[in-house]
Amino acid sequence: MNPPMRRTGASRSSTAGERMKGWRAALALLAATAAISAGAQSRGERIETLEARMQAVERQLESQALVEMSRQLEAQVAELRRLRGEVESLQHELERSRGQQRDQYVDLDTRLRAAETALAAAQAGVPAGGPEAEYQAAFNLLKDGKYPEASAALRDFVARHRDHDLASNALYWLGEAQYVQRDFPGALAAFDGVLRDYPGARKAPDALLKAGYCQYELKRYDAARASLSRLAQEFPDSPAAAEAANRLARMKSEGR
């Protein structure tokens, strides 16, 4: 039996080299694994960063959309308030106009009845025809609500009988006819004519009252207050003075 062979230095050197190669391969594998892991971690971090940025942009867009919606909603609410205010203002103006028209018709009816009674008493025993009959005919047109025809007849009477005792009455009723037709400049001219041409006439307090009413309708509020205040001073015991006080109180409540 042959004795075992002893390893030589060359074989020991070969074994050491193989081990070195193995270690190097293992180290290379570990380095590659670490690099792969680091790369994966880096990509994950980038993905998370991108997702965070996307979420931030989405939140910003949502915030801008909410701001825009809020702005539009506020604008619509403001427009709604404005329209509601206009409707309320128009309703108030309509109600005020209706109230004024009611007051005008009630006032005119009352004055017409009183004037008709006074005229009938004054004309008792007066022969038919003449200025009195013309005045009565014009007055009847006014009483029947034929305001344009009454205006023409009263204007004609004043032009032809300026010095007659009924001229101041005719001029006053001309103003009333114009007032009912909402011809406030024409009515004011007639009432001013009574005050200017017939200052001591029985219709002077009423003419001054209606002059103030016309100035109010024409939005000449300072002039209206002056006329109504003058009425209270010059004719304090007249029924027209009480009406003037009521209108002044209303103007004050309206801030005019």
Secondary structure, DSSP 8 states (H G I E B T S, - for coil): --------HHHHHHHHHHHHHHHHHHHHHHHHHHHHHHHHHHHHHHHHHHHHHHHHHHHHHHHHHHHHHHHHHHHHHHHHHHHHHHHHHHHHHHHHHHHHHHHHHHHHHHHHHHHHHHHHHHTTT--SSHHHHHHHHHHHHHHTT-HHHHHHHHHHHHHH-TTSTTHHHHHHHHHHHHHHTT-HHHHHHHHHHHHHH-TTSTTHHHHHHHHHHHHHHTT-HHHHHHHHHHHHHH-TTSHHHHHHHHHHHHHHHTT-
